[in-house]
Amino acid sequence: PYIDWKTDKRAKRTFPLLCSLWADKNIIIIEGEQPRIGVGNDLFSNAAYIKRILVPATNAFDYYEEIKGVALENYNNELIIMAIGATATVLASDFANMNIQALDIGHIDIEYEWFLQRATARIPIKGKFTNEIAAGRVFSECLDESYNNQIIARVGC
C-alpha cells in the first residue's frame, strides 16, 4: 500500500482500514522469528491482546504441519494474523476450512515502517528482518519486553 506507490494518500487510507480488522480483538500472530511485526510501531496497538508463535524467517513451509498444530493447540477463538510468506496463504485456506478466521498480511509491517519513515525506496528497518532487500536480512536480538512476553511458542527456531 505504500512503497510501490510512494504516496501518502493511499497509505493514509489503507493502513487505518487494515488496523480496523483487528481492532479490539484478541489475536495470534504467526510470524518469522525476526521480522517482529508491530514492534516499534503502533500497527497492532488497537488489538485487545496479542499472542505470538514464531517460526523460521525463511522456508517456514518445511514446518507446515507443526506450525498448524501449535496454532490449533493455542487457539481460543482469536483472529489469526500471519506473516510467513506462501505458508500463510496455505494456512489461511486450511483455517478457513475449519471456520477459523485468519489473515495473511504479507509484508504489511515493513510497508507501514516505510510509510512512517516516508521512505522513497526499500530500505532496511533497524531491528527487523527485512526480507524485501538483501541488506535487511540481518538477525539481531530483540530486547522489547512486551514483544518477548507475547511469545507463546516457537516452531523450528
DSSP file with accessible surface (Angstrom, degrees, kcal/mol):
  #  RESIDUE AA STRUCTURE BP1 BP2  ACC     N-H-->O    O-->H-N    N-H-->O    O-->H-N    TCO  KAPPA ALPHA  PHI   PSI    X-CA   Y-CA   Z-CA
    1    1 A P              0   0   43      0, 0.0     6,-0.2     0, 0.0    13,-0.2   0.000 360.0 360.0 360.0  -6.8    0.0    0.0    0.0
    2    2 A Y    >>> +     0   0    9      8,-0.1     4,-3.4     4,-0.1     3,-1.1   0.650 360.0  51.9-128.0 -65.6    3.0    2.4    0.2
    3    3 A I  T 345S+     0   0    0      1,-0.3   119,-0.0     2,-0.2   108,-0.0   0.837 110.7  47.7 -61.1 -37.3    6.4    1.7   -1.3
    4    4 A D  T 345S+     0   0  110      1,-0.2    -1,-0.3     2,-0.0    -2,-0.0   0.812 123.9  34.6 -71.3 -25.8    5.3    0.8   -4.8
    5    5 A W  T <45S-     0   0  143     -3,-1.1    -2,-0.2     2,-0.1    -1,-0.2   0.698  87.2-155.3 -96.6 -27.4    3.0    3.9   -5.0
    6    6 A K  T  <5 +     0   0  110     -4,-3.4     2,-0.4     1,-0.2    -3,-0.1   0.872  51.9 124.1  49.8  43.0    5.2    6.2   -2.9
    7    7 A T     >< -     0   0   51     -5,-0.5     4,-1.2    -6,-0.2    -1,-0.2  -0.995  56.3-155.6-135.9 131.6    2.1    8.2   -1.9
    8    8 A D  H  > S+     0   0   45     -2,-0.4     4,-3.4     1,-0.2     5,-0.3   0.805  89.9  71.0 -69.5 -30.1    0.8    9.0    1.5
    9    9 A K  H  > S+     0   0  160      1,-0.2     4,-0.9     2,-0.2    -1,-0.2   0.934 103.6  38.3 -57.5 -51.0   -2.7    9.4    0.2
   10   10 A R  H >> S+     0   0   85      1,-0.2     4,-2.6     2,-0.2     3,-0.6   0.936 119.1  48.3 -64.9 -46.9   -3.3    5.7   -0.5
   11   11 A A  H 3X S+     0   0    0     -4,-1.2     4,-2.5     1,-0.2    -2,-0.2   0.893 105.2  57.5 -64.7 -39.6   -1.4    4.6    2.6
   12   12 A K  H 3< S+     0   0  122     -4,-3.4    -1,-0.2     1,-0.2    -2,-0.2   0.786 115.3  38.8 -62.4 -25.9   -3.2    7.0    4.9
   13   13 A R  H <X S+     0   0  135     -4,-0.9     4,-1.1    -3,-0.6    -2,-0.2   0.848 118.0  47.5 -88.0 -40.1   -6.5    5.4    3.8
   14   14 A T  H  X S+     0   0   33     -4,-2.6     4,-2.5     2,-0.2     5,-0.2   0.917 104.6  55.0 -73.8 -46.9   -5.3    1.8    3.7
   15   15 A F  H  X S+     0   0    5     -4,-2.5     4,-2.8     1,-0.2     5,-0.2   0.923 107.8  48.3 -61.2 -44.5   -3.5    1.4    7.0
   16   16 A P  H  > S+     0   0   78      0, 0.0     4,-1.6     0, 0.0    -1,-0.2   0.902 111.5  51.9 -61.6 -36.3   -6.4    2.5    9.2
   17   17 A L  H  X S+     0   0  109     -4,-1.1     4,-0.6     2,-0.2    -2,-0.2   0.925 111.2  46.9 -64.2 -43.1   -8.7    0.2    7.3
   18   18 A L  H >< S+     0   0   43     -4,-2.5     3,-1.7     1,-0.2     4,-0.5   0.942 110.2  52.4 -62.1 -46.5   -6.3   -2.7    7.8
   19   19 A C  H >X S+     0   0   20     -4,-2.8     3,-1.1     1,-0.3     4,-0.6   0.811  98.7  65.3 -62.5 -27.4   -6.0   -1.9   11.5
   20   20 A S  H 3< S+     0   0   69     -4,-1.6     3,-0.4     1,-0.2    -1,-0.3   0.757  87.9  70.9 -66.9 -20.3   -9.7   -1.9   11.9
   21   21 A L  T << S+     0   0   75     -3,-1.7    -1,-0.2    -4,-0.6    -2,-0.2   0.817 111.6  27.3 -65.3 -31.2   -9.7   -5.7   11.0
   22   22 A W  T X4 S+     0   0    0     -3,-1.1     3,-2.1    -4,-0.5    26,-0.4   0.319  86.0 140.7-114.4  10.4   -8.1   -6.5   14.4
   23   23 A A  T 3< S-     0   0   31     -4,-0.6    24,-0.2    -3,-0.4     3,-0.1  -0.291  83.3  -6.9 -57.7 127.1   -9.4   -3.6   16.5
   24   24 A D  T 3  S+     0   0  141     22,-3.4     2,-0.3     1,-0.2    -1,-0.3   0.659 108.5 125.9  61.1  19.7  -10.4   -4.7   20.0
   25   25 A K    <   -     0   0   81     -3,-2.1    23,-1.9    21,-0.2    24,-0.9  -0.783  65.9-118.5-107.3 153.3   -9.8   -8.3   19.0
   26   26 A N  E     -a   49   0A  66     -2,-0.3    53,-2.6    22,-0.2     2,-0.4  -0.759  43.6-169.0 -82.9 131.3   -7.7  -11.0   20.6
   27   27 A I  E     -ab  50  79A   0     22,-2.5    24,-2.1    -2,-0.4     2,-0.5  -0.928  27.6-153.3-130.3 150.6   -5.1  -12.1   18.1
   28   28 A I  E     -ab  51  80A   0     51,-2.4    53,-3.2    -2,-0.4     2,-0.6  -0.993  19.3-156.3-113.2 125.7   -2.5  -14.7   17.5
   29   29 A I  E     -ab  52  81A   0     22,-3.2    24,-2.9    -2,-0.5     2,-0.6  -0.922   5.4-165.9-104.1 124.4    0.3  -13.6   15.3
   30   30 A I  E     +ab  53  82A   0     51,-2.9    53,-2.4    -2,-0.6     2,-0.3  -0.960  31.7 148.8-107.1 116.0    2.3  -16.3   13.4
   31   31 A E  E     -ab  54  83A   0     22,-2.2    24,-2.3    -2,-0.6    53,-0.2  -0.934  51.1 -80.9-144.7 164.3    5.4  -14.7   12.1
   32   32 A G  E  >  -a   55   0A   3     51,-1.1     4,-0.7    -2,-0.3     5,-0.2  -0.267  49.2-109.8 -61.7 156.3    9.0  -15.3   11.2
   33   33 A E  T  4 S+     0   0   50     22,-2.0    -1,-0.1     1,-0.2    21,-0.1   0.636 110.1  33.8 -69.8 -11.1   11.4  -15.2   14.2
   34   34 A Q  T  4 S+     0   0   22     21,-0.2    95,-1.1   105,-0.1    -1,-0.2   0.701  94.7  75.2-118.8 -23.8   13.0  -11.9   13.1
   35   35 A P  T  4  -     0   0   22      0, 0.0     4,-0.2     0, 0.0     3,-0.1   0.843  69.7-163.2 -63.5 -31.2   10.5   -9.6   11.4
   36   36 A R    ><  -     0   0   10     -4,-0.7     3,-2.0     1,-0.1    -3,-0.1   0.934  14.5-146.4  52.7  57.5    8.8   -8.7   14.7
   37   37 A I  T 3  S+     0   0    6      1,-0.3    -1,-0.1    -5,-0.2     3,-0.1  -0.279  76.2  13.1 -62.8 134.5    5.7   -7.2   13.2
   38   38 A G  T >  S+     0   0   13      1,-0.3     3,-1.2    -3,-0.1     2,-0.4   0.272  91.2 129.6  85.6 -10.2    4.2   -4.4   15.1
   39   39 A V  T <  S+     0   0   23     -3,-2.0    -1,-0.3     1,-0.2     3,-0.1  -0.614  77.4  12.9 -79.0 130.0    7.3   -3.9   17.3
   40   40 A G  T 3  S+     0   0   74     -2,-0.4     2,-0.3     1,-0.3    -1,-0.2   0.515 124.1  63.7  84.1   3.1    8.4   -0.3   17.3
   41   41 A N  S <  S-     0   0   29     -3,-1.2     3,-0.3    -4,-0.0    -1,-0.3  -0.886  86.0-112.8-144.8 179.7    5.2    1.0   15.7
   42   42 A D    >   +     0   0   84     -2,-0.3     3,-1.5     1,-0.2     4,-0.3   0.144  70.0 122.3-105.0  22.4    1.5    1.1   16.5
   43   43 A L  T 3  S+     0   0    0      1,-0.3     3,-0.2     2,-0.1    -1,-0.2   0.856  89.8  23.7 -54.7 -38.8    0.3   -1.3   13.9
   44   44 A F  T >  S+     0   0   10     -3,-0.3     3,-1.9    -6,-0.2    -1,-0.3   0.175  86.6 114.2-113.6  18.2   -1.4   -3.6   16.4
   45   45 A S  T <  S+     0   0   91     -3,-1.5    -1,-0.1     1,-0.3    -2,-0.1   0.720  74.9  57.1 -65.0 -17.9   -1.9   -1.1   19.3
   46   46 A N  T 3  S+     0   0   49     -4,-0.3   -22,-3.4    -3,-0.2    -1,-0.3   0.441  81.8 107.9 -93.9   1.0   -5.6   -1.4   18.9
   47   47 A A  S <  S-     0   0   17     -3,-1.9   -21,-0.2   -24,-0.2   -24,-0.1  -0.484  72.3-132.1 -74.4 149.3   -5.7   -5.2   19.5
   48   48 A A  S    S-     0   0   60    -23,-1.9     2,-0.3   -26,-0.4   -22,-0.2   0.951  82.7 -20.3 -67.4 -50.8   -7.1   -6.4   22.8
   49   49 A Y  E     -a   26   0A  84    -24,-0.9   -22,-2.5     2,-0.0     2,-0.4  -0.982  62.2-140.7-153.5 162.4   -4.2   -8.7   23.3
   50   50 A I  E     -a   27   0A  25     -2,-0.3     2,-0.4   -24,-0.2   -22,-0.2  -0.988  11.5-177.1-129.4 132.2   -1.5  -10.4   21.2
   51   51 A K  E     -a   28   0A  40    -24,-2.1   -22,-3.2    -2,-0.4     2,-0.4  -0.950  19.0-151.8-118.6 145.6    0.0  -13.9   21.4
   52   52 A R  E     -ac  29 151A   6     98,-3.0   100,-3.1    -2,-0.4   101,-1.2  -0.966  16.0-166.2-125.6 140.2    2.8  -14.8   19.1
   53   53 A I  E     -ac  30 153A   0    -24,-2.9   -22,-2.2    -2,-0.4     2,-0.4  -0.992  21.0-150.9-117.5 119.9    4.0  -18.0   17.5
   54   54 A L  E     +ac  31 154A   2     99,-2.5   101,-3.1    -2,-0.5   103,-0.2  -0.780  19.7 171.1 -96.9 138.1    7.5  -17.6   16.0
   55   55 A V  E     -a   32   0A   0    -24,-2.3   -22,-2.0    -2,-0.4   -21,-0.2  -0.804  48.2 -60.1-132.3 172.1    8.6  -19.7   13.0
   56   56 A P        -     0   0   14      0, 0.0     4,-0.2     0, 0.0    -1,-0.1  -0.260  42.5-130.7 -57.4 142.9   11.7  -19.6   10.8
   57   57 A A  S    S+     0   0   24    -25,-0.2     2,-0.3     2,-0.1   -25,-0.2   0.751  93.3  28.6 -67.2 -23.9   12.0  -16.3    8.9
   58   58 A T  S    S+     0   0   72      1,-0.1    -1,-0.1     2,-0.0    27,-0.0  -0.957 121.4  18.2-134.7 154.2   12.5  -18.3    5.7
   59   59 A N    >   +     0   0  119     -2,-0.3     3,-1.5     1,-0.1     4,-0.2   0.818  65.1 156.9  57.6  38.0   11.3  -21.7    4.5
   60   60 A A  G >   +     0   0    5      1,-0.3     3,-2.5    -4,-0.2     7,-0.2   0.792  60.4  75.7 -62.4 -25.9    8.6  -21.9    7.1
   61   61 A F  G >  S+     0   0  109      1,-0.3     3,-2.0     2,-0.2    -1,-0.3   0.789  78.9  72.4 -61.2 -23.7    6.7  -24.4    4.9
   62   62 A D  G <  S+     0   0  126     -3,-1.5    -1,-0.3     1,-0.3    -2,-0.2   0.732 105.7  39.0 -59.2 -20.4    9.2  -27.0    6.0
   63   63 A Y  G <> S+     0   0   86     -3,-2.5     4,-3.0    -4,-0.2    -1,-0.3   0.045  80.2 129.3-115.7  22.5    7.4  -26.9    9.3
   64   64 A Y  H <> S+     0   0   16     -3,-2.0     4,-2.7     1,-0.2     5,-0.2   0.888  73.2  42.4 -50.6 -55.6    3.9  -26.5    8.0
   65   65 A E  H  > S+     0   0  132     -4,-0.2     4,-2.5     1,-0.2    -1,-0.2   0.888 116.2  49.4 -64.3 -37.8    2.1  -29.3    9.9
   66   66 A E  H  > S+     0   0  106      2,-0.2     4,-2.7     1,-0.2     5,-0.2   0.924 111.4  48.9 -67.1 -42.7    3.9  -28.4   13.2
   67   67 A I  H  X S+     0   0    0     -4,-3.0     4,-2.6     2,-0.2    -2,-0.2   0.949 113.0  47.9 -60.2 -47.5    3.0  -24.7   12.8
   68   68 A K  H  X S+     0   0   41     -4,-2.7     4,-2.5    -5,-0.3    -2,-0.2   0.927 112.4  49.4 -60.3 -44.2   -0.6  -25.6   12.1
   69   69 A G  H  X S+     0   0   26     -4,-2.5     4,-2.4    -5,-0.2    -1,-0.2   0.921 111.7  47.0 -62.6 -45.7   -0.7  -27.9   15.1
   70   70 A V  H  X S+     0   0   21     -4,-2.7     4,-1.6     2,-0.2    -1,-0.2   0.908 111.8  51.8 -64.7 -39.8    0.8  -25.4   17.5
   71   71 A A  H  X S+     0   0    0     -4,-2.6     4,-0.8    -5,-0.2     3,-0.2   0.941 111.9  46.1 -61.8 -44.6   -1.6  -22.7   16.3
   72   72 A L  H >< S+     0   0   64     -4,-2.5     3,-0.6     1,-0.2    -2,-0.2   0.884 109.4  54.7 -67.8 -36.0   -4.6  -25.0   16.8
   73   73 A E  H 3< S+     0   0  156     -4,-2.4    -1,-0.2     1,-0.2    -2,-0.2   0.828 116.8  37.6 -63.8 -32.0   -3.3  -26.1   20.3
   74   74 A N  H 3< S+     0   0   49     -4,-1.6     2,-0.3    -3,-0.2    -1,-0.2   0.435  90.5 116.5-100.1  -1.6   -3.1  -22.4   21.3
   75   75 A Y    <<  +     0   0   56     -4,-0.8    -3,-0.0    -3,-0.6     4,-0.0  -0.513  26.8 164.4 -75.5 130.6   -6.3  -21.2   19.5
   76   76 A N  S    S-     0   0  123     -2,-0.3    -1,-0.1     0, 0.0    -4,-0.0  -0.431  77.7 -64.7-141.9  57.7   -9.1  -19.9   21.7
   77   77 A N  S    S+     0   0  136      1,-0.2   -51,-0.2     3,-0.0     2,-0.1   0.729  91.7 144.6  67.4  26.4  -11.3  -18.0   19.2
   78   78 A E        -     0   0    4    -53,-0.1     2,-0.5     1,-0.1   -51,-0.2  -0.490  58.8-104.3 -83.8 164.1   -8.7  -15.4   18.4
   79   79 A L  E     -b   27   0A   6    -53,-2.6   -51,-2.4    -2,-0.1     2,-0.5  -0.763  37.0-139.4 -81.3 130.1   -8.1  -13.8   15.0
   80   80 A I  E     -bd  28 102A   0     21,-2.3    23,-2.9    -2,-0.5     2,-0.5  -0.848  18.5-170.6 -98.0 126.3   -5.0  -15.4   13.5
   81   81 A I  E     -bd  29 103A   0    -53,-3.2   -51,-2.9    -2,-0.5     2,-0.4  -0.968   7.6-167.4-117.3 128.3   -2.7  -13.0   11.7
   82   82 A M  E     +bd  30 104A   0     21,-3.2    23,-2.5    -2,-0.5    24,-0.6  -0.945  25.5 172.1-125.3 141.4    0.1  -14.4    9.6
   83   83 A A  E     +b   31   0A  15    -53,-2.4   -51,-1.1    -2,-0.4   -46,-0.1  -0.670  44.8 115.0-139.6  74.8    3.2  -13.0    8.0
   84   84 A I  S >  S-     0   0   14      1,-0.5     3,-1.1   -53,-0.2     4,-0.4  -0.202  72.8-113.8-141.3  45.1    5.2  -16.1    6.9
   85   85 A G  T >> S-     0   0   43      1,-0.2     3,-1.2     2,-0.2     4,-0.9  -0.183  82.2 -12.8  61.9-147.1    5.2  -15.9    3.1
   86   86 A A  H 3> S+     0   0   78      1,-0.3     4,-1.8     2,-0.2    -1,-0.2   0.774 128.2  70.5 -62.7 -24.5    3.4  -18.5    1.0
   87   87 A T  H <> S+     0   0    7     -3,-1.1     4,-2.6     1,-0.2    -1,-0.3   0.893  95.3  54.2 -59.3 -37.7    3.0  -20.7    4.1
   88   88 A A  H <> S+     0   0    0     -3,-1.2     4,-2.8    -4,-0.4    -1,-0.2   0.880 103.5  55.5 -64.9 -37.0    0.5  -18.2    5.4
   89   89 A T  H  X S+     0   0   82     -4,-0.9     4,-1.5     2,-0.2    -1,-0.2   0.935 112.1  41.8 -63.1 -44.9   -1.6  -18.4    2.2
   90   90 A V  H  X S+     0   0   60     -4,-1.8     4,-2.3     2,-0.2    -2,-0.2   0.926 115.1  50.7 -69.5 -43.1   -2.0  -22.1    2.5
   91   91 A L  H  X S+     0   0    0     -4,-2.6     4,-3.3     1,-0.2     5,-0.3   0.903 105.8  56.2 -61.1 -41.4   -2.6  -22.0    6.3
   92   92 A A  H  X S+     0   0   21     -4,-2.8     4,-2.4     1,-0.2    -1,-0.2   0.909 108.6  47.9 -58.5 -40.1   -5.3  -19.3    5.8
   93   93 A S  H  X S+     0   0   63     -4,-1.5     4,-2.1     2,-0.2    -1,-0.2   0.937 112.6  47.7 -65.9 -46.5   -7.1  -21.6    3.5
   94   94 A D  H  X S+     0   0   41     -4,-2.3     4,-0.6     1,-0.2    -2,-0.2   0.922 113.4  48.0 -60.6 -44.3   -6.8  -24.6    5.9
   95   95 A F  H ><>S+     0   0    0     -4,-3.3     5,-2.6     1,-0.2     3,-1.3   0.912 108.6  54.2 -64.3 -41.1   -8.0  -22.4    8.8
   96   96 A A  H ><5S+     0   0   57     -4,-2.4     3,-1.9    -5,-0.3    -1,-0.2   0.901 103.3  56.5 -59.7 -38.9  -10.9  -21.1    6.8
   97   97 A N  H 3<5S+     0   0  127     -4,-2.1    -1,-0.3     1,-0.3    -2,-0.2   0.678 108.0  48.7 -66.5 -16.0  -12.0  -24.6    6.1
   98   98 A M  T <<5S-     0   0   75     -3,-1.3    -1,-0.3    -4,-0.6    -2,-0.2   0.164 121.6-109.2-103.3  11.8  -12.1  -25.1    9.9
   99   99 A N  T < 5S+     0   0  155     -3,-1.9     2,-0.5     1,-0.2    -3,-0.2   0.830  74.8 138.7  61.2  34.9  -14.2  -21.9   10.3
  100  100 A I      < -     0   0   13     -5,-2.6     2,-0.5    -8,-0.1    -1,-0.2  -0.949  54.5-128.1-109.0 125.6  -11.2  -20.1   11.9
  101  101 A Q        +     0   0  110     -2,-0.5   -21,-2.3   -23,-0.2     2,-0.4  -0.610  39.3 165.6 -77.2 123.8  -10.7  -16.5   10.8
  102  102 A A  E     -d   80   0A  19     -2,-0.5     2,-0.4   -23,-0.2   -21,-0.2  -0.999  21.2-155.6-141.9 141.4   -7.1  -16.0    9.6
  103  103 A L  E     -d   81   0A  41    -23,-2.9   -21,-3.2    -2,-0.4     2,-0.8  -0.967  10.7-150.6-120.7 132.9   -5.4  -13.2    7.6
  104  104 A D  E     +d   82   0A  61     -2,-0.4   -21,-0.2   -23,-0.2   -23,-0.1  -0.887  21.5 175.6 -96.1 104.5   -2.3  -13.4    5.5
  105  105 A I    >   -     0   0   25    -23,-2.5     3,-1.6    -2,-0.8   -22,-0.2   0.420  16.2-165.0 -96.8   3.1   -1.0   -9.9    5.9
  106  106 A G  T 3   -     0   0   25    -24,-0.6     3,-0.4     1,-0.2    -1,-0.2  -0.182  63.5 -18.5  56.3-134.0    2.2  -10.4    4.0
  107  107 A H  T 3> S+     0   0   84      1,-0.2     4,-2.3     2,-0.1     3,-0.4  -0.037  90.4 129.7 -98.6  30.8    4.8   -7.6    4.5
  108  108 A I  H <>  +     0   0   15     -3,-1.6     4,-2.6     1,-0.2    -1,-0.2   0.842  67.9  56.9 -60.1 -33.9    2.4   -5.0    5.8
  109  109 A D  H  > S+     0   0    1     -3,-0.4     4,-2.5     2,-0.2    -1,-0.2   0.932 109.1  45.2 -64.2 -43.2    4.5   -4.2    8.8
  110  110 A I  H  > S+     0   0    8     -3,-0.4     4,-2.7     2,-0.2    -2,-0.2   0.913 112.3  52.0 -67.3 -40.7    7.5   -3.3    6.6
  111  111 A E  H  X S+     0   0   21     -4,-2.3     4,-2.4     1,-0.2    -1,-0.2   0.914 110.3  49.4 -58.5 -41.9    5.3   -1.3    4.3
  112  112 A Y  H  X S+     0   0   22     -4,-2.6     4,-2.9    -5,-0.2    -2,-0.2   0.913 109.2  51.4 -65.3 -41.9    4.0    0.5    7.4
  113  113 A E  H  X S+     0   0   16     -4,-2.5     4,-2.0     2,-0.2    -2,-0.2   0.923 110.6  48.5 -59.9 -44.6    7.5    1.2    8.6
  114  114 A W  H  <>S+     0   0    0     -4,-2.7     5,-2.5     2,-0.2     4,-0.5   0.907 111.4  50.6 -62.8 -40.0    8.4    2.6    5.2
  115  115 A F  H ><5S+     0   0   17     -4,-2.4     3,-1.2     1,-0.2    -2,-0.2   0.938 109.9  49.4 -60.6 -48.5    5.3    4.8    5.3
  116  116 A L  H 3<5S+     0   0   76     -4,-2.9    -1,-0.2     1,-0.3    -2,-0.2   0.857 116.3  42.7 -61.1 -34.2    6.1    6.1    8.7
  117  117 A Q  T 3<5S-     0   0   97     -4,-2.0    -1,-0.3    -5,-0.2    -2,-0.2   0.445 106.3-128.3 -89.5  -2.5    9.7    6.9    7.6
  118  118 A R  T < 5 -     0   0  108     -3,-1.2    -3,-0.2    -4,-0.5    -4,-0.1   0.874  40.5-173.4  54.0  41.0    8.5    8.4    4.3
  119  119 A A      < -     0   0    9     -5,-2.5    -1,-0.2    -6,-0.2     3,-0.1  -0.308  25.1-161.2 -63.7 146.6   11.0    6.1    2.5
  120  120 A T  S    S+     0   0  110      1,-0.1     2,-0.3    -3,-0.1    -1,-0.1   0.406  76.9  23.1-107.8  -2.4   11.3    6.6   -1.2
  121  121 A A  S    S-     0   0   52     -7,-0.1     2,-0.4  -115,-0.0    -1,-0.1  -0.956 101.6 -75.3-151.8 165.8   12.9    3.1   -1.7
  122  122 A R        +     0   0  100     -2,-0.3   -11,-0.0    -3,-0.1    -2,-0.0  -0.550  59.9 174.1 -67.9 120.9   13.1   -0.2    0.0
  123  123 A I        -     0   0   56     -2,-0.4     9,-0.1    10,-0.0    10,-0.1  -0.907  36.2 -94.9-128.0 155.4   15.4    0.3    3.0
  124  124 A P        -     0   0   63      0, 0.0     2,-0.6     0, 0.0     5,-0.1  -0.395  33.4-137.5 -65.2 148.2   16.4   -2.0    5.9
  125  125 A I    >   -     0   0    8      3,-0.5     3,-2.2    11,-0.1     5,-0.0  -0.955  25.9-115.0-109.9 117.9   14.4   -1.5    9.1
  126  126 A K  T 3  S+     0   0  202     -2,-0.6     3,-0.1     1,-0.3    10,-0.0  -0.242  97.5  11.9 -55.3 130.6   16.6   -1.5   12.2
  127  127 A G  T 3  S+     0   0   34      1,-0.2     2,-0.4    11,-0.0    -1,-0.3   0.442 112.3  92.9  83.7   0.1   15.8   -4.4   14.5
  128  128 A K  S <  S-     0   0   13     -3,-2.2     2,-0.6    11,-0.1    -3,-0.5  -0.985  79.4-118.8-130.3 138.6   13.7   -6.2   11.9
  129  129 A F        -     0   0   10    -95,-1.1     2,-0.8    -2,-0.4     8,-0.2  -0.622  30.5-163.7 -69.1 115.2   14.4   -8.9    9.3
  130  130 A T    >   -     0   0    0      6,-3.1     3,-1.6    -2,-0.6     6,-0.4  -0.804  10.4-177.8-110.0  88.9   13.5   -7.1    6.1
  131  131 A N  T 3  S+     0   0   61     -2,-0.8    -1,-0.2     1,-0.3     6,-0.1   0.734  70.1  77.0 -61.5 -23.2   13.2   -9.9    3.5
  132  132 A E  T 3  S+     0   0   41     -3,-0.1     2,-0.3    -9,-0.1    -1,-0.3   0.685 102.3  33.3 -65.6 -20.2   12.5   -7.4    0.7
  133  133 A I  S X  S-     0   0   34     -3,-1.6     3,-1.7     1,-0.1     4,-0.3  -0.999  76.2-129.3-140.0 143.3   16.1   -6.4    0.4
  134  134 A A  G >  S+     0   0   78     -2,-0.3     3,-1.7     1,-0.3    -1,-0.1   0.877 108.3  58.7 -57.6 -39.4   19.4   -8.3    0.9
  135  135 A A  G 3  S+     0   0   72      1,-0.3    -1,-0.3    -3,-0.1    -4,-0.1   0.691 102.9  56.0 -66.7 -14.8   20.8   -5.6    3.3
  136  136 A G  G <  S+     0   0    3     -3,-1.7    -6,-3.1    -6,-0.4     2,-1.7   0.439  76.4  96.7 -96.8   0.9   17.8   -6.1    5.6
  137  137 A R    <   +     0   0  122     -3,-1.7     2,-0.4    -4,-0.3    -1,-0.2  -0.392  55.6 131.3 -90.6  61.0   18.3   -9.8    6.1
  138  138 A V        -     0   0   91     -2,-1.7     2,-0.4   -10,-0.3    -8,-0.1  -0.937  49.1-141.4-117.6 134.0   20.1   -9.4    9.4
  139  139 A F        +     0   0  112     -2,-0.4     2,-0.3   -10,-0.1   -11,-0.1  -0.781  28.3 163.6 -95.6 138.6   19.3  -11.2   12.6
  140  140 A S        -     0   0   51     -2,-0.4     2,-0.2   -13,-0.1   -11,-0.1  -0.980  40.4 -96.4-147.7 159.6   19.5   -9.4   15.9
  141  141 A E        -     0   0  161     -2,-0.3     2,-0.6     1,-0.0  -107,-0.0  -0.509  32.9-137.6 -76.1 143.5   18.3  -10.0   19.5
  142  142 A C        -     0   0   18     -2,-0.2    -1,-0.0     1,-0.1  -106,-0.0  -0.907  20.4-179.7-105.6 123.6   15.1   -8.3   20.5
  143  143 A L        +     0   0  140     -2,-0.6     2,-0.7     4,-0.0    -1,-0.1   0.333  40.1 125.7-102.0   6.7   15.1   -6.7   23.9
  144  144 A D     >  -     0   0   64      1,-0.2     4,-2.5     2,-0.1     5,-0.2  -0.538  47.0-160.3 -71.6 109.4   11.5   -5.4   23.7
  145  145 A E  H  > S+     0   0  145     -2,-0.7     4,-2.3     1,-0.2    -1,-0.2   0.887  87.3  52.9 -62.2 -41.1    9.9   -6.9   26.9
  146  146 A S  H  > S+     0   0   73      2,-0.2     4,-1.0     1,-0.2    -1,-0.2   0.942 111.5  46.3 -60.8 -47.7    6.3   -6.6   25.7
  147  147 A Y  H >> S+     0   0    5      1,-0.2     3,-1.0     2,-0.2     4,-0.7   0.949 112.5  49.8 -58.9 -50.6    7.1   -8.5   22.5
  148  148 A N  H >< S+     0   0   58     -4,-2.5     3,-0.8     1,-0.3    -1,-0.2   0.861 107.7  54.3 -61.2 -34.5    9.1  -11.2   24.3
  149  149 A N  H 3< S+     0   0  117     -4,-2.3    -1,-0.3     1,-0.2    -2,-0.2   0.713 101.9  59.7 -71.2 -20.6    6.2  -11.7   26.7
  150  150 A Q  H << S+     0   0   36     -3,-1.0   -98,-3.0    -4,-1.0     2,-0.5   0.664  79.1 104.2 -80.4 -16.1    3.8  -12.2   23.9
  151  151 A I  E <<  +c   52   0A  29     -3,-0.8   -98,-0.2    -4,-0.7     3,-0.1  -0.543  36.5 165.8 -73.6 119.3    5.7  -15.2   22.5
  152  152 A I  E     +     0   0A  65   -100,-3.1     2,-0.3    -2,-0.5   -99,-0.2   0.589  63.2   7.8-107.3 -17.6    3.8  -18.4   23.4
  153  153 A A  E     -c   53   0A  20   -101,-1.2   -99,-2.5     2,-0.0     2,-0.4  -0.988  52.8-151.1-161.5 154.9    5.6  -20.9   21.1
  154  154 A R  E     -c   54   0A 138     -2,-0.3     2,-0.5  -101,-0.2   -99,-0.2  -0.999  12.1-166.6-129.5 134.5    8.5  -21.3   18.7
  155  155 A V  S    S-     0   0    1   -101,-3.1   -92,-0.1    -2,-0.4   -88,-0.0  -0.984  73.4 -13.0-124.8 118.5    8.4  -23.8   15.9
  156  156 A G              0   0   34     -2,-0.5  -101,-0.1     1,-0.2    -1,-0.1   0.612 360.0 360.0  73.2  10.9   11.6  -24.7   14.0
  157  157 A C              0   0   68   -103,-0.2    -1,-0.2  -101,-0.1    -3,-0.1  -0.867 360.0 360.0-110.6 360.0   13.6  -21.8   15.6
